[in-house]
Amino acid sequence: MSTSTVTSKGQTTIPKKIRERLNLHPGDRLEFIVDEDGRVMVLPATVNAADLAGILKAPSKPVTVEAMNQAIRKRGGRR
């Protein structure tokens, strides 16, 4: 288990093992989530764009900008 001390300014140092596990780098943001049991989860709130590569399937055929605009107009902004 890793521990850390909170300073008088509310700051703390995240232990190296945790920073490595969460792939945290200087300037990254963190998200704190408190669950129903009072446990706190810390998650990286920043995502490297390179990590998103390949998560979407390529369209079966290329789509033009005009076709996209037409689909948007047809939907009429409904969600």
Secondary structure by P-SEA (a helix, b strand, c coil): cbbbbbcccccccccaaaaaaacccccbbbbbbbccccbbbbbbccccccccccccccccccccaaaaaaaaaaacccc
